[in-house]
Amino acid sequence: MSTLDRLARECCVLARQAGAAILQIYAGSFAVEYKADASPLTAADMAAHRLIVEGLTGLTPDIPVLSEESKSIGWNERGGWERYWLVDPLDGTREFVKRNGEFTVNIALIEHHAPVLGVVLVPVTDALYYGIAGVGSFLQPAPRALPQPIATRAAAPVPVVAGSRSHGSERQAALLANLGGHTLVPVGSSIKFCMVARGAADLYLRLGPTSEWDTAAAQCVVEQAGGAVVDLQGAALQYNTKESLLNPEFLTLGDTSVDWLARLGLRR
């Protein structure tokens, strides 16, 4: 078993443990705080953060960890990292607060600015997606189920677009209109990437700000399933290349033979 395979297995276990901790809080009543950027924070975020960071530190003491809830690590420290863990312990806290089940646990290993391992768990459904560079992407629908390979699909005649449940915009609607007929499926968190990775959607366009921990794990799942996550100039998203942890606007696509940027009117 390769090192990445072994780490993937351990990260899947950690993700399920974090998911169980999140669901314990989800089942009861919980307080909601708001961070400086007005994004919500709950005890579930912090419980999952502590569990994952402690687990990864024990698993690979020599690899630093950057989590959404420890983002104060400065550029002067992390700028030299060539390999590190990037974690969103609870992606979709807004969906968690709404109790619609559309939130995830995201764990990624970054090497030389690209994700080489990604794990995405949907705690409410038990679905666990993971991608390993050079190996592929897989879906384990339940803890004891056999993981099955997943792959993106050829573009549908009427594209299915996974869209943000909480962050739509008039500009996004105008760009999607350039596709002509299409089906928009609103869904929260990194589940949108996973829909593309398993061939349930053709693309996901994200305009406006996201952070690197929002995308890294799911990007690996999409890429190893045959798709891509690119900025609006067509370059793959990269990680830890600058002081800011914000991503550019991006497009997640399943069929890489289609010029989706041109179809959306973003490239002539």
SULHU-V908495 format. One record per run of one state. SS is the DSSP state (H for helix, E for strand, L for the rest). FROM is the first residue (numbers start at 1). TO is the last residue. If there is no record, write none. Layout:
ss->(SS SS)
from->(FROM FROM)
to->(TO TO)
This chain:
ss->(L H L E L E L H L E H L H L E L H L E L E L E L E L E L E L H L E L H L E L E H L E L E L E L E L H L)
from->(1 3 27 33 35 40 42 43 60 64 68 71 75 79 83 92 93 99 104 112 114 123 127 133 136 141 148 151 159 165 170 178 182 188 191 198 203 207 211 212 225 228 232 236 237 246 247 250 254 260 264)
to->(2 26 32 34 39 41 42 59 63 67 70 74 78 82 91 92 98 103 111 113 122 126 132 135 140 147 150 158 164 169 177 181 187 190 197 202 206 210 211 224 227 231 235 236 245 246 249 253 259 263 268)
